[in-house]
Amino acid sequence: MKEGFEDFSASEFVHRNPKSEFANWDDAKQERVFQRIRQIALKYGSRAISIAVNKQDYDEVVPADVRSQLGKDHYSWAVRQLLVNLGALFPPRATHPREFVFHWMERNNPVRREVEGIMDLMQFVSEKEGTPGDYSDPHFRKSIGIPGLQCVDAVSWVSYQYSLYLFRKTPLKRFVPESWQQFGGHLGNDGWLQALTVRRENLERSVKQIVATPNSLDIFRRWQEDRSK
C-alpha cells in the first residue's frame, strides 16, 4: 500500500506500537490514513452495527440458568444480539446468501468454538422458523489482504472507545469524536453506524421479561437437546 502498511490495527495504530508498522508515523500521516479508512468504510459498507454491554453488569444481572441459554458470558450474548440485529436489517434470502467473516482465530481457540456454536444455534432457529438460513458456514480470515476486515477493526475500535465513555466516563481518545460524527453514531438508528450500548437497566428489563415468559427459552433448549444426540 502506498502509505507503507499491510494490515491495519486501530489499537496498534493509535498507540504507535513500537513493534508495529505504525511505530514512526507522525500526527499528519495518522490523520490522513484514518480519514481515508473512514471514507473507504462509508463508501463500501452498507451499514455498520455494534453491540456493547458491560461485563460486570452481565455477570451480576443475568442469572446462571438464563445465561446457560442466552450465552455463558457477555461476549457470546453480544455476538448473538448482533446477529439478530443484522438479520433484521439484512434478512437472509435464498437467492442472495450472506457470508459471515470473522477475524482469524485458531480452530482450538475457545472463543472461536463459542462463535461457531452461536452460528449453529442461529442456523437451527432459522430452520425451525422456516426461513432461509446461511449461518452454517462462518469463515475466519486473517485481515491482511482483506480491506473490509481492516475497516471493521477501525469501526469497532471507535464503537468500543465510545462505549467506554458511556459506561465509565473514560475520556475519548484521539480520532474518536470526529469518527463518531462521520459514521453517524450520534444519529442512532438513522446513522450509518448503529452503535447499541446496553445499559444495566435495559439488561435488567430484558431479563425480567425472559423470566416472566419461561417458554421464550424453549428454542435454546431444543437446540441443546438436538445437538446432544
Residue pairs with C-beta under 8 A, 6 or more apart in sequence:
3 29
3 32
3 33
3 36
4 21
5 21
5 22
5 33
6 21
6 144
6 145
7 21
7 143
7 144
7 150
8 37
8 143
8 150
8 151
8 153
8 154
9 17
9 20
9 143
9 150
9 153
10 153
10 154
10 156
10 157
10 158
11 17
11 157
12 20
12 21
12 22
13 20
13 22
13 25
13 30
13 33
13 34
14 30
14 157
14 173
14 174
14 175
16 22
16 23
16 24
16 25
17 23
22 30
25 33
30 175
34 154
34 175
34 179
37 150
37 151
37 154
38 154
38 179
38 182
38 183
40 147
40 151
41 48
41 151
41 152
41 154
41 155
41 183
42 182
42 183
42 192
44 148
44 151
45 148
45 151
45 155
45 192
46 90
47 89
47 90
47 192
47 194
48 152
48 155
48 183
48 192
48 193
48 194
49 82
49 85
49 86
49 89
49 193
49 194
49 195
49 196
50 82
50 155
50 156
50 159
50 160
50 163
50 193
50 194
50 195
50 196
51 78
51 81
51 82
51 85
51 196
51 198
52 78
52 159
52 160
52 163
52 166
52 167
52 195
52 196
52 197
52 198
53 74
53 77
53 78
53 197
53 198
53 203
54 74
54 167
54 198
54 200
55 73
55 74
57 198
57 199
57 200
57 203
58 73
58 74
58 77
58 203
59 73
59 74
61 200
61 203
61 204
61 207
62 70
62 77
62 203
62 207
63 207
63 211
66 207
66 210
66 211
66 217
67 73
67 77
69 217
69 220
69 221
70 77
70 80
70 210
70 217
70 220
71 77
71 78
71 79
71 80
71 118
72 114
75 111
75 114
76 114
76 115
76 117
76 118
79 114
79 115
79 118
80 118
80 121
80 122
81 196
81 198
83 118
83 119
83 122
83 135
85 194
85 196
87 122
90 98
91 131
92 98
92 126
92 131
92 132
92 133
92 134
93 132
94 132
97 132
97 134
98 134
99 134
99 139
100 119
100 134
100 135
100 138
100 139
101 138
101 139
101 140
101 141
101 146
101 148
101 149
102 112
102 115
102 138
102 139
102 140
102 141
103 140
103 141
103 142
103 143
103 149
103 152
103 153
104 140
104 141
104 142
104 143
105 111
105 112
105 115
105 140
106 112
112 140
115 138
116 138
119 135
119 136
119 138
120 135
120 136
120 223
120 227
121 220
121 223
122 133
122 135
123 133
123 135
123 136
124 219
124 222
124 223
124 226
124 227
125 219
125 223
126 132
126 133
126 135
127 133
128 219
128 222
141 149
143 149
143 150
143 153
154 179
155 183
155 193
158 175
158 176
158 179
158 180
158 183
158 185
158 193
159 185
159 193
159 195
161 170
161 172
161 173
161 176
162 172
162 176
162 180
162 185
162 195
162 197
163 195
163 197
164 170
165 171
165 172
165 176
166 197
167 197
180 186
180 193
183 191
183 192
183 193
184 190
184 191
184 192
184 193
185 191
185 193
185 195
188 194
209 216
210 216
210 217
